[in-house]
């Protein structure tokens, strides 16, 4: 791996750290600063897709809990970089914890495509998903790595 690729991988890893911290603090501006304006997201929570930062910001505003703590536990991302494009994948436990300690979370899969524009890495596409049982069609929220 070249020195440039190593620096780009570290910059992307740092971006994911900022993303997780912004989630924990429910800082919508810090979250959205990590996305390109033309973000396309396939979130685990509907609708089917979100196109553009305004559309995705509105979704984030609905999803961030007002009176609960965010749970964001990411495994170390596998990151690949080539030129101005990067991809990453990881498992993530995401959800919320009520003031009484009750958790509403599950492990999910995440794939992210990043693009470096004007010297800055930003998320251009992300996809979160929960596996489902083929036999009964039910989401498998109880799976763990």
N, C-alpha and C positions, 0 to 999 in steps of 0.2 A: 504494500500500500504506500502510495506517495505521501509526502508531507502535506500537500494540499488536501488530499482525500481525508487524511487523519484530522486536519483542522476542520474540514467540513463536517465530518462525522461528529466531532466534539461540539460544533456549533448546533447541530441538530439535536444532540443529546441535551444540550443546555436549553434549547427551545422546549423540549418535552418537560424538563424540570420546571421551567417558568409556567408552562401550561398547567401542570399539576398544582403548583403553588397558587396560581390564579384561581383554580377551581376550589381549592381548600378555603381561600379567602372570599370566594364568590365575587371576584372583581371582574365584572363583565367587560370593562374597557381593556384590562390586561389580557383577558382571554381573546377578545376579538382582534387585538393587535398582532396576534400570532397567525392570523389567517390572511390570505390574499383577498382582495375585494371581490374576486370572481369565484370564491370558494364553492365547491360542490360537495355536499355531505350526504352520506347515506347513514343516518343515525339509527341506533337501535329503537328509538322512540319515533313514531310516525310524525309526519307523513312519509311517503316513499323517498323523497329527496328534497334537499334544500339547495337553492341556487342563489348565490350572491350573499354578501356580508349582511345586508339589511334583513333578508329572510332568515338567515341563520342566527343573527343576533336576537330577533324576536323569539325564536325557539329557545335559545339559551335563557332569555329572561323568564320564560314560562317554566323552564326546568330547574332553575336554581332555587332551592328551598329557602323560604323566608325564615322559618323558625327551626331549622334542623342543620346539622353539620354535614358537610359534603364528605363522602368517602371516595377517595381516589388512590388506589394502590396499584401502581404499574409495575410490571416486571421490566427488566432491562430490555429496551428495544433492540432488535436486530436492525441495523442501519446499513444501507448500501447507497453509495454516491457515485454518480458519473456526470461530470461536467456540472451543469446548473440544475440537474434533477437528482432527487433523493427519494428513497422509499424506506419505510420502516414498518415493522409489524411487532406486536407484543400482545400479551394477555393483560387485562386490566379489570380490577374489581372496582365497580362504580356503584354509587347509590347515595343514601343519606342515613344519618343517625338522629333519631328523635331526641329531644331533651331528656326523656326517661331512659335513654340508652338503647332503645329498640332500633335494630338495623333493618334497612330495606336496601339490599345490595345483592349483586351477583357478579360472577366472573363473565367477561365477554372477550371477544376477539376484536382486535383493531388492526387495520391496515391504513397507512398514511402515505400520501404522495406529497412531496415538498418540492418547491421550486425556489431557486435563488434569483431574485430580481434586485437590481440596484445594490448588490452586495449583501442583501439580507435574505436569510432563509425564512420562508413562510409556508404554511400548510395550504396546498391548493386543492386537495381532495382527502377526505377521510371516510372510513367505513367501519362502523361498529356493528357487531352482530352477536346474537345469542344462538347457540345450536338448538335444533329441535329434534324431537324423537320422530323418526320416520313412520313408525307404526301408529302413533296416536296423534301426531301433529302438534303436540304440546311443547312449548319452550322448555329447555332444560336449565333452569335457573340455579339448580343445586350443584352443578359441576364445579370441581376445583382442580387447579393444576397439579 
